[in-house]
Every structure is written in structure tokens, then in C-alpha cells.
């Protein structure tokens, strides 16, 4: 059972024939100060991405959630309150279940994707998610776009230094001022395209190959 659970914690996928696929993901939205601009950039570039939503933000900004889905992006669960503290079973069930109910109610989407806030795997949330059949989506190309002092150049540099075929890129569209991410996003898309990458959603990436059980191995 542990092995089956481990196979559903995904940081990278090995696409067939090492196709140069990459999945952009955005956490902590929907957020009125940045999600619309992210969507505008993605639409202009013809890119589909995956958004991991906080339930409290869904309640406040349901129209943004509907726009994300209407424009063809995939969505996942990022808990109701962006909780990263230890979570007993009943708390984990509330955080995840309440958010999934909101997603379905507002957009009609029943997602099976979950990302734990802060990437914490041992606080009870991931255990509950796996028991409920979710795929836990982590990342293998960290942008560090929320770090103090980050700028567009460093965000692009961080991703390009870590990306490889099948990578999942972590960015943020919510939770604060995301001006640096917005500045970096079109530059990042341009750089990835120049290196031959094609953009897919996380569900599409999962369908493209097998989960990489050693995502931190040195790039070839």
C-alpha cells in the first residue's frame, strides 16, 4: 500500500520518448490582484496551466474561478485555509473536503488533484488526500517567486536551471503582491519555448508517461 501511495505523490512525469512537456502550476488563488493578469498572459501565449485553489479565496472570488475553468485550465485543491499545521483526520477532511465541494459547486469540476500548502507531506493532509484517492501534485522546478528579493530574472533563471522534460513548475498567482511573477511569466514562456518545450496541464502530463520516482536525479 505504501508503494501505491508513493506513486501518487508526483513531482515529475517521464513522458514517452522524453517528450519536452512542462506543466506550469499556480498556487494560492484565485486572487483579484494577479489571477486576471496571469490568465491574460496565458491566453495571449496560448498556454494552458493548472491552478491550485484556496477555499477561502474561492468563496470571495467565485467569478475568477469560473473564468479559469472557462478558459480551459485545470484546477486542484490547496486546502480551505492554506493550512500547513498538523491536521488531525477530522481537520484534514474538512480542509480538503470543503474546498473540493466549493470547486465543484462553483465550476462543475470534480478535481482529484491536491497540493499541500508549503509542500508539507507529514502533517496529516497528504495522508488523508491519498486515502481519499487524490493525486498529490508537488513540483520539480521551483521558481522561488515568493522569496524576498526575487525579481523576474531570478524567477526565470531558477526555473530554467531546474526544468527537464516532464517537470512541474511551481509559481504563485495568489496570497500577496505577484508583480514579479507577472513580469517573469511571459519571459519564462518565451525561454521554455525557445528550448522546445510544450505546455500541458497536470492531468495531461500525468497521461503522458510514468511518474518519475527519482525526480531529483541530475539532468542528462
C-alpha positions in Angstrom: 0.0 0.0 0.0 2.8 2.4 0.8 4.3 1.9 -2.7 0.9 2.7 -4.3 0.6 5.8 -2.2 4.1 6.9 -3.1 3.3 6.6 -6.8 0.6 9.1 -6.3 2.9 11.8 -4.9 4.1 13.4 -8.2 7.0 15.8 -8.7 7.8 14.9 -12.3 6.5 12.6 -15.0 8.7 10.8 -17.5 6.9 11.5 -20.8 7.1 8.9 -23.5 10.2 9.3 -25.6 11.3 12.1 -23.2 8.9 14.5 -25.0 9.7 18.1 -23.9 6.5 18.6 -21.9 6.2 21.0 -19.0 3.3 21.9 -16.7 3.0 25.4 -15.2 1.2 25.5 -11.9 -0.1 28.4 -9.9 -0.8 28.3 -6.1 -2.9 30.3 -3.6 -5.5 31.9 -5.9 -7.9 32.9 -7.1 -6.6 36.4 -6.3 -8.0 39.6 -7.9 -4.7 41.4 -7.9 -2.9 38.9 -10.1 -5.1 36.0 -11.4 -6.7 38.0 -14.1 -3.3 39.2 -15.4 -2.0 35.6 -15.3 -4.9 34.5 -17.3 -4.4 37.3 -19.8 -0.8 36.3 -20.3 -1.6 32.6 -20.7 -4.4 33.4 -23.2 -2.1 35.7 -25.2 0.6 33.0 -25.3 -1.8 30.1 -26.0 -0.7 28.3 -22.8 -2.8 26.1 -20.5 -1.8 25.7 -16.9 -3.1 24.2 -13.6 -4.3 26.3 -10.7 -4.3 25.1 -7.1 -7.0 27.0 -5.2 -7.5 28.0 -1.5 -11.1 27.5 -0.5 -11.4 30.8 1.3 -10.4 32.6 -1.8 -12.9 30.7 -3.9 -15.7 31.9 -1.6 -14.6 35.5 -2.1 -13.8 35.4 -5.8 -16.0 32.9 -7.5 -16.1 34.7 -10.8 -12.3 34.4 -11.1 -12.6 30.6 -10.5 -15.2 30.3 -13.2 -13.0 32.3 -15.6 -10.1 29.9 -15.0 -12.2 26.9 -15.9 -13.9 28.6 -18.8 -10.5 29.3 -20.4 -9.5 25.7 -20.3 -7.2 25.5 -17.4 -7.0 22.6 -14.9 -7.6 23.1 -11.2 -6.7 21.4 -8.0 -7.3 21.6 -4.2 -4.9 23.6 -2.0 -7.0 23.3 1.3 -9.6 25.7 2.6 -7.4 27.9 4.8 -4.0 27.3 3.3 -3.3 25.2 6.4 0.2 23.8 6.9 -0.1 23.0 10.6 -0.5 19.4 12.0 -4.0 18.3 10.9 -5.9 15.5 12.7 -8.1 13.4 10.4 -11.2 15.4 11.0 -9.4 18.7 10.3 -7.8 17.3 7.1 -11.2 16.0 6.0 -12.7 19.5 6.5 -9.9 21.4 4.8 -9.9 19.2 1.7 -13.5 18.2 1.5 -14.8 21.7 1.9 -12.6 23.0 -0.8 -13.5 20.3 -3.3 -17.1 20.9 -2.6 -16.6 24.6 -3.4 -14.7 23.8 -6.6 -17.5 21.5 -7.8 -20.3 23.9 -6.8 -18.7 26.9 -8.4 -17.2 25.4 -11.6 -18.7 22.0 -12.0 -15.3 20.4 -11.9 -14.6 17.5 -9.6 -10.8 17.6 -9.2 -8.7 14.7 -7.9 -5.5 16.9 -7.7 -4.3 18.1 -4.3 -1.2 20.1 -3.3 -0.3 20.6 0.3 0.5 24.2 1.4 4.2 24.7 1.8 4.8 21.2 0.3 4.4 19.6 3.8 3.9 15.9 3.4 3.8 14.8 7.1 1.1 17.0 8.7 -1.9 14.7 8.1 -3.2 16.4 5.0 -1.4 14.3 2.4 -2.3 11.1 4.3 -6.0 12.0 4.1 -5.7 13.1 0.5 -4.1 9.8 -0.5 -6.6 7.8 1.4 -9.4 9.6 -0.5 -7.8 8.8 -3.8 -6.3 12.2 -4.7 -3.1 12.6 -6.7 -0.7 14.7 -4.6 1.0 17.1 -7.0 4.3 18.6 -5.9 6.9 20.1 -8.2 10.4 19.6 -9.6 11.1 23.1 -10.9 10.8 25.7 -8.1 10.6 29.3 -9.2 11.2 30.8 -5.7 8.9 33.6 -6.9 7.7 34.4 -3.3 11.2 34.8 -1.9 12.2 38.3 -0.7 14.4 39.9 -3.3 13.2 37.7 -6.2 12.9 39.5 -9.5 11.8 38.4 -13.0 15.3 37.5 -14.0 15.9 35.3 -10.9 12.5 33.6 -11.3 13.2 32.7 -14.9 16.8 31.6 -14.0 15.6 29.4 -11.2 13.1 27.5 -13.4 15.4 27.2 -16.4 18.1 25.7 -14.2 15.8 23.0 -12.9 13.4 22.2 -15.7 13.6 19.0 -17.7 11.1 17.0 -19.8 8.1 16.2 -17.6 8.8 18.9 -15.0 6.1 20.6 -12.9 6.9 24.3 -12.3 5.7 26.0 -9.1 4.6 29.6 -9.4 2.1 31.7 -7.4 -0.9 33.8 -8.5 -2.3 34.5 -5.1 -1.5 35.4 -1.5 0.1 38.7 -2.0 1.8 41.0 -4.5 2.7 38.9 -7.5 4.1 41.7 -9.7 7.4 39.9 -10.1 5.7 36.7 -11.2 3.6 38.6 -13.7 6.8 40.2 -15.1 8.6 36.9 -15.3 5.8 34.8 -16.8 6.0 35.9 -20.5 9.8 35.8 -20.3 9.6 32.3 -18.9 7.2 31.1 -21.5 9.4 32.5 -24.2 12.6 30.8 -22.8 10.9 27.4 -22.4 9.5 27.6 -26.0 12.9 28.5 -27.3 14.2 25.3 -25.8 11.5 23.3 -27.4 9.1 22.8 -24.5 5.4 22.3 -25.0 3.0 23.4 -22.3 0.4 21.0 -20.8 -1.9 20.8 -17.8 -1.1 18.5 -14.9 -3.8 16.0 -16.0 -2.3 15.9 -19.5 1.2 15.5 -18.1 0.1 12.5 -15.9 -1.4 10.9 -19.1 1.9 11.3 -21.0 4.0 8.8 -19.2 5.0 7.3 -15.8 5.7 9.1 -12.5 9.4 9.7 -12.0 10.4 8.0 -8.8 13.7 9.8 -8.7 12.9 13.4 -9.8 16.0 14.9 -8.2 18.4 12.9 -10.3 20.9 15.0 -12.2 19.7 16.2 -15.6 21.2 14.3 -18.6 
